[in-house]
Amino acid sequence: MAPALRGVALLFLLAACERPVPEDEPATGGNPRNGKQLIQQFGCGSCHSIPGVPGATATVAPSLEKIKSRQFLAGRLTNTPENLQKWIRKPRSVDPKTAMPDVGLDEKQARDVAAYLYSR
């Protein structure tokens, strides 16, 4: 194979690789692996596009890609681990008119989901 073709093939392979889910996420104190499972279990991908979560390609709600780099959450909250967890657990306490449902996550589960989202 020509060197230029090898380079192109390598780029395609690298683009197809998914980052592994880390064991922990220091900013949240949560477990990203558990968070990914919870995201699947609670059906978050039925509204959101979420990197690394099979089938989570919906466009009903905003994409959660690179959420850690955003300045605000839900257009209202400064992006901090605590605020992300609050939004995940009780979205209507932040915005009573939001379409995002309270799916019943407890504090630990919200911490784990936030850890996964911050790891992407």
Secondary structure by P-SEA (a helix, b strand, c coil): ccaaaaaaaaaaaaaacccccccccccccccaaaaaaaaaaaccccccccccccccccccccccccccccccccccccccaaaaaaaaccccccccccccccccccaaaaaaaaaaaaac
